[in-house]
Amino acid sequence: METPMADDLLQFRDYSGGAPAQINVNSPTHGGSGGSGGGSAGSGGSVGGGGANAQRQRGDPLADLIYDMTSSAQGFSGAASSGGSQPQNSSLDGSAGGGGGGAKLSLFTIEYYQQFFNVDTYMVLERIANSMIPKRASGNYLRMNIGENPDLYGPFWITVTLIFSIAISGNIASYLQQATDAYKWHYNFHLVSYAATSIFLYANILPAVLWALFKYSLKPVDSADAVETDSASYMPSLLSLMCIYGYSLAIYIPVSILWVINISLLQWLLVITAALLSGTVLIAVLTPALRNSQFSLFLIVGILSAHVVLAAGFLLYFFHNPTVPSLDPVAPTPAAPAAPAALKAVTQAVVNAVPGNQTH
Amino acid sequence: MDSKLDMFEDVNTSPSLEGDMSIPGKRTTTATSASGVPEYNTLDEPIRETVLRDIRAVGIKFYHVLYPKEKSSLLRDWDLWGPLVLCTFMATILQGSSTADSMSDNGPEFAQVFVIVWIGAAVVTLNSKLLGGNISFFQSVCVLGYCLTPVAISLIVCRVILLATQTRLLFFLRFVTTTIGFAWATYASFVFLGQSQPPHRKPLAVYPIFLFFFIISWLVLSHN
């Protein structure tokens, strides 16, 4: 803490005329550094940014030098006070705070939620591609890309699209499996409700559970570990996890269309391929957070298992109808059979109707 | 003599009150009508004329949806009559038939179709506003509702096709009809709503509209 005081005294001597302004500019910054919240650091950075702009307008190189020294001192004090990744967060939060402004919006206005939809088309497409292709995202994708600007546009609309693509594809698969000249096929609208329930539960509850597990299993931090994992460990927010999980479901939209092809080997191959691709990306993206947890191995197995179970559940419930043997005994018809041909027709109709009942 | 004088004064006061009442009415009517020609107060007109004027306004909106050339006409004065009529009509037809065997009836109920249309329009509108669009809530719901007209027309055509014995050719005809209605509705809503978004976010706003009409069209095609 001596270095900031020295800088403060130095500024006081050089600018005796503007002393109150300088003290007012620097005091909140030091207060922010003293506090532990990232928001305080962000606001401090914002104020510092304003001061820097004012000084640069004068064109004084000594002021720039003093500002740089003050920023370095803040960063160093931040590193000493908390985790290893704090200085980068401070600078990044400062820039973000400067861009966003300090206005606090009410929870019940649309403008509050617009910050979660602050994305452009290419960003959404980039995130969708990153969620499908392993090794495409950079190592610090979680902190630098998702953590800075988590959005809910992709998670929401990918989830809605997946719900209806599974329901529609499931009905098409049912039609291709059952529709014959003797049986009148009806589409099952309840698939929409079942798909909506399962997918929304998966996309919302699982990130919350994972976030709680990250919080619960946080490793105790000592100086050596802090120095070692300076650029690798990161604690994601709940919104970031929901964003990542929402985008990770994008791969199942084309896969659900391909599941209509009624070849069992191809269907299971698609399950394994999609689950492993998406799960691998999830684990690669979450590595900075997993490294910081005591149960990283169990979390990795849990993430992959949840993805495989989700894909297999989709296939078994929405696309797979058990084959009904034609030799099954059928219920006796109430009316007496008039002719053997009529009896065969009735039996065929009943046998065809059975898979529909089982589906329902 | 005193009582007679009082009665005479009361009789004199009544005409002036009537005169005061008539003048503000005329001024209000003149100020309200912006076309320059002073109209008489619409409160006195027959109900039939009021209903016919509103029906004509709704019909003009239907025409603009089917022939989407003028952009701002549908957005200037919004109403929810057309969306309500279309939604009720489509939900009535699309609900599953209760006369058949209840075990095999998996079609949507009236309430489910109704909810999909209105909640879908509301969600698409909220998405547009959250992306920073400068359009009001009810304007967007009005446009999405009126743009269901091509889908409703394709539903009528599909019902007519379903009267005959079903073959693959007739199914293909239903598929083509539904696709035309879906494409037309999406294009019309894009013409009206596409300009309210920043250019770099227009695809993000158009995709939910596409998905909304796709789902409604799937219900139309699947109903048999």
Interface residues (C-beta under 8 A of the other chain):
Chain A: I110 Y113 Q114 F116 F117 V119 D120 T121 Y122 V124 Y153 F156 W157 V160 T161 F164 I168 N171 K184 W185 H186 Y187 N188 F189 H190 A353 G356 N357 H360
Chain B: G96 M103 S104 D105 N106 G107 P108 Q112 L126 N127 K129 L130 L131 G132 H200 R201 K202 P203 L204 Y207 P208 L211 F214 I215 W218 S222 H223 N224
